[in-house]
Amino acid sequence: MSIKVSVCIPVYGVEKYIEKCARSLYEQTMRDGIEFIFVNDCTKDRSIEILEQVLAEYPHRKEQTRIIHHKKNRGLIAARNTGLSYASGEYIIHCDSDDWVELDMYEKLYNTAKRNNSDISYCSYILDDGENMQKITTIAPCNNPDHLLHLILKNNLHWNLWAKLVKAEIAKSVDLYLPDHISFGEDLLRSTQMISQATSVACCPEPLYHYFKANTGSYTKTFKRTSYDQLAEVVCFLKNYLPEYCDLTVCQAEVLFKGVFYNLLTNQEFKKHSYNWRKKILFDKNLSKIKKMILFCAFCNYPVTAFFCRILRTIKG
């Protein structure tokens, strides 16, 4: 039987969570035409051992499961790319191994894509921090890739890979720019490039994915200097890759704000970056005068910006 859906799952440091993830995958209502590709990125804990124990309880899934082992730790993009290289499905989707999914997620996303003859289908998700759950919905169903990109770059729609089922030829496109050293902002980098190559998209508005935010040891759930540098690199690339999207100027300002908020930039670095970005903001013809004024003033002085960041950190607790 041909494979309809390939699910790619990178594995690193998730021994507390992978059992729940694996069970939600193996209990999918799509029993045939699906495959699960786990990529062991040299995890140092018992994640793979636990995965194999769970798999033993689902004998009908053994032929549908592959566990690929990296010889050395290579990071999130490399792990996802390895999964892609082994995927044989008509559509491909990613899943993080510390999260879990609704039992009918992949059947619903696949049916949505086929019913609408779409290159990409996407769904809403549930944010879980270990104590509270919050439903994160899409603003409105969207079948236009250009509109979807605008929503994502305005931060009005999530860019996460794990909520998007993508045609294999797009997911595996050699034109995608995906350097191995990027782990923070990788979803934004990959999603926007894939959507820009799509001719049609379709929305399944139900929340089908559970994003577990409490695992601070995962690839992307801590923000440090390398995170800032990678995110800045991603946004700069997209600014050149998608020059018609003025919202990326705002994204650049948000990255700079994060650098100050998390005390990651020196005064000199702030001056250098803020000067360059204020100049771009000033000459961005697509930005309204109000946005220009707010963004220009927000980064005119490091002590002022840092002061408001300290207030925000206090409010956030």
C-alpha positions in Angstrom: 0.0 0.0 0.0 1.3 3.5 -0.9 2.1 5.8 2.0 -0.2 8.8 2.3 1.4 10.5 5.3 5.0 10.4 6.7 5.4 11.7 10.3 9.0 12.8 11.1 10.0 12.9 14.8 13.4 14.1 16.0 14.4 12.6 19.4 16.7 14.2 21.9 16.4 14.4 25.7 12.7 13.5 25.9 12.6 10.4 28.1 9.9 12.0 30.3 7.7 12.7 27.4 8.2 10.3 24.5 5.9 7.6 25.8 2.9 9.9 25.6 4.0 11.2 22.2 4.5 7.7 20.7 1.2 6.3 22.0 -0.7 9.2 20.5 1.0 8.4 17.2 0.5 4.7 17.3 -3.2 5.0 18.2 -4.0 7.2 15.2 -7.3 6.4 13.4 -5.2 6.3 10.2 -4.1 2.7 10.5 -2.9 2.2 6.9 -0.9 4.4 4.6 1.0 6.2 7.4 4.7 5.8 8.5 6.6 7.1 11.5 10.2 8.1 11.2 12.0 8.7 14.5 15.5 10.3 14.2 17.8 9.7 17.2 20.0 12.8 17.4 22.4 11.0 19.8 20.1 11.5 22.8 22.0 10.8 26.1 19.0 9.5 28.0 16.6 6.5 27.7 14.3 8.1 25.1 15.0 5.4 22.4 14.7 2.6 24.9 11.3 3.8 26.0 10.2 4.3 22.4 11.1 0.7 21.6 9.2 -0.5 24.6 6.1 1.4 23.5 6.4 0.1 19.9 6.5 -3.5 21.2 2.9 -2.9 22.5 1.7 -2.0 19.0 2.9 -4.9 16.7 0.7 -3.6 13.8 2.9 -0.4 13.8 6.3 -2.1 13.6 6.4 -2.2 9.8 5.3 1.4 9.7 8.1 2.6 12.1 11.7 3.4 11.3 14.3 4.5 13.9 17.2 6.3 12.3 20.4 6.9 14.4 22.7 9.9 13.9 26.4 9.1 14.6 26.8 12.5 16.3 24.5 15.2 17.6 23.7 17.5 14.7 20.8 19.6 15.8 17.1 20.1 15.0 17.3 21.0 11.3 19.6 18.1 10.5 17.4 15.7 12.4 14.3 16.9 10.5 16.2 16.7 7.2 17.2 13.1 8.0 13.6 12.2 8.6 12.6 13.9 5.3 15.3 11.9 3.4 13.7 8.6 4.6 10.0 9.8 4.2 8.1 8.2 1.3 4.7 9.6 1.9 2.5 11.7 -0.5 2.4 14.3 2.4 4.9 14.9 5.2 4.5 16.4 8.6 6.8 16.9 11.6 6.0 16.1 15.3 8.1 17.1 18.3 8.8 14.2 20.6 7.8 16.0 23.8 4.3 16.8 22.4 1.3 14.7 21.5 -1.5 14.7 19.0 -5.2 14.0 18.9 -5.9 10.5 17.7 -7.5 11.5 14.4 -5.1 14.4 13.6 -3.4 12.9 10.5 -6.5 11.4 9.1 -8.3 14.8 9.3 -5.4 16.8 7.9 -4.9 14.4 5.0 -8.6 14.4 4.2 -8.7 18.2 4.3 -5.8 18.4 1.9 -7.2 15.9 -0.6 -10.7 17.3 -0.4 -9.4 20.7 -1.3 -6.6 19.5 -3.6 -4.2 21.5 -1.5 -0.4 21.5 -1.2 -0.6 22.3 2.5 -3.3 21.7 5.2 -3.0 23.1 8.7 -4.8 23.0 12.0 -5.1 24.8 15.3 -3.4 23.6 18.5 -3.5 23.5 22.2 -0.8 25.1 24.4 -0.1 23.1 27.5 2.4 24.4 30.2 1.9 21.5 32.6 -0.7 23.3 34.6 -3.0 25.1 32.2 -4.2 24.4 28.6 -5.0 27.1 26.1 -6.7 26.6 22.7 -4.8 28.5 20.0 -7.0 28.9 17.0 -6.5 30.2 13.5 -8.0 33.6 12.8 -10.0 32.3 9.9 -9.8 29.5 7.3 -7.4 30.6 4.6 -6.9 28.9 1.2 -4.5 31.5 -0.3 -0.8 30.9 0.3 0.0 34.6 0.0 -2.6 35.6 2.6 -1.4 32.8 4.9 2.2 34.2 4.7 0.9 37.7 5.6 -1.0 36.3 8.6 2.1 34.4 9.8 4.5 37.4 9.4 2.0 39.6 11.2 2.2 37.0 14.1 -1.6 36.5 13.6 -1.1 32.8 12.8 1.3 30.2 14.1 4.2 29.2 11.9 4.9 25.8 13.6 5.7 22.9 11.4 4.0 20.3 13.5 0.5 21.7 12.6 1.1 21.7 8.8 0.8 18.7 6.5 2.9 19.4 3.3 3.1 17.8 -0.1 6.3 15.8 -0.3 7.7 17.6 -3.3 7.5 20.9 -1.4 8.8 19.6 1.9 11.8 18.0 0.2 12.5 20.9 -2.2 16.2 21.4 -2.8 15.5 25.1 -3.0 14.8 25.4 0.7 17.5 27.2 2.6 18.0 25.2 5.9 21.5 25.5 7.4 22.2 22.9 10.0 23.3 25.3 12.7 19.8 26.9 13.0 17.6 25.5 15.8 15.8 28.6 17.0 13.5 30.1 14.4 13.8 26.9 12.2 10.0 26.5 12.0 9.6 30.1 10.8 12.4 29.6 8.2 11.1 26.3 6.8 7.3 27.1 7.0 7.5 30.4 5.1 9.6 29.0 2.4 7.3 26.0 1.9 4.2 28.2 1.9 5.7 30.5 -0.7 6.1 27.5 -3.0 2.5 26.2 -2.5 -0.3 26.9 -5.0 -3.1 26.3 -2.5 -3.6 25.7 1.2 -6.5 24.4 3.3 -7.5 24.9 7.0 -8.8 22.3 9.4 -9.8 24.7 12.3 -9.9 22.1 15.0 -7.1 22.0 17.6 -5.4 18.7 16.9 -1.9 19.2 18.3 -0.8 19.5 21.9 2.2 21.7 22.3 3.9 21.0 25.6 5.7 24.2 26.7 7.0 22.9 30.1 10.0 20.9 28.7 12.8 23.5 29.1 15.4 21.0 27.9 14.1 20.7 24.3 15.8 22.1 21.2 13.9 25.5 21.2 12.3 26.2 24.5 15.2 28.2 26.1 16.2 31.6 24.7 19.9 32.5 25.0 22.5 34.3 22.9 22.7 31.6 20.3 18.9 31.7 20.0 19.0 35.5 19.4 21.8 35.2 16.8 19.9 32.4 15.0 16.6 34.2 15.0 18.2 37.4 13.7 19.8 35.4 10.9 16.5 33.8 10.0 14.6 37.1 9.8 17.4 38.7 7.8 17.3 35.9 5.3 13.5 36.1 5.0 13.7 39.9 4.6 15.7 39.2 1.4 13.8 36.1 0.4 10.4 37.7 0.8 11.1 41.4 0.1 7.5 42.2 -0.6 6.4 41.5 3.0 6.8 44.7 4.9 5.9 42.9 8.2 9.4 41.5 8.3 10.7 44.9 9.2 8.5 44.6 12.3 9.9 41.1 12.9 13.4 42.5 12.9 12.4 45.1 15.5 10.9 42.3 17.6 14.1 40.3 17.4 16.1 43.3 18.6 13.6 43.8 21.5 14.1 40.2 22.5 17.8 40.7 22.6 17.4 43.6 25.1 14.6 41.9 27.0 16.7 38.9 27.8 19.9 40.9 28.5 21.7 39.4 25.6 23.1 42.5 23.9 25.6 45.1 25.0 25.1 48.8 24.6 27.4 48.9 21.6 25.7 45.9 19.9 22.3 47.6 20.5 23.6 50.8 18.9 24.9 49.0 15.9 21.7 47.0 15.2 19.3 49.7 16.1 21.0 52.2 13.8 20.8 49.8 10.8 17.2 48.8 11.6 15.9 52.3 12.2 17.3 53.3 8.8 15.4 50.4 7.2 12.3 51.4 9.1 12.6 55.0 7.9 12.8 54.0 4.2 10.3 51.2 4.3 7.5 52.5 2.0 5.0 49.9 3.1 5.0 50.9 6.8 2.4 53.3 8.1 3.6 56.6 9.6 2.4 55.5 13.0 4.3 52.2 12.9 7.4 54.0 11.7 7.2 56.5 14.6 6.6 53.7 17.2 9.4 51.5 15.9 11.8 54.4 15.4 11.3 55.7 18.9 11.3 52.3 20.6 14.9 51.7 19.8 16.4 55.2 19.9 18.1 54.8 23.3 19.4 51.7 25.0 18.8 52.8 28.6 15.1 53.6 27.8 14.5 50.3 26.0 16.2 48.4 28.7 14.2 50.2 31.4 10.9 49.1 29.8 12.2 45.6 29.4 13.0 45.4 33.1 9.4 46.5 33.8 8.1 43.8 31.5 10.3 41.1 33.1 8.9 42.2 36.5 5.3 42.0 35.3 6.0 38.5 33.8 7.2 37.4 37.2 
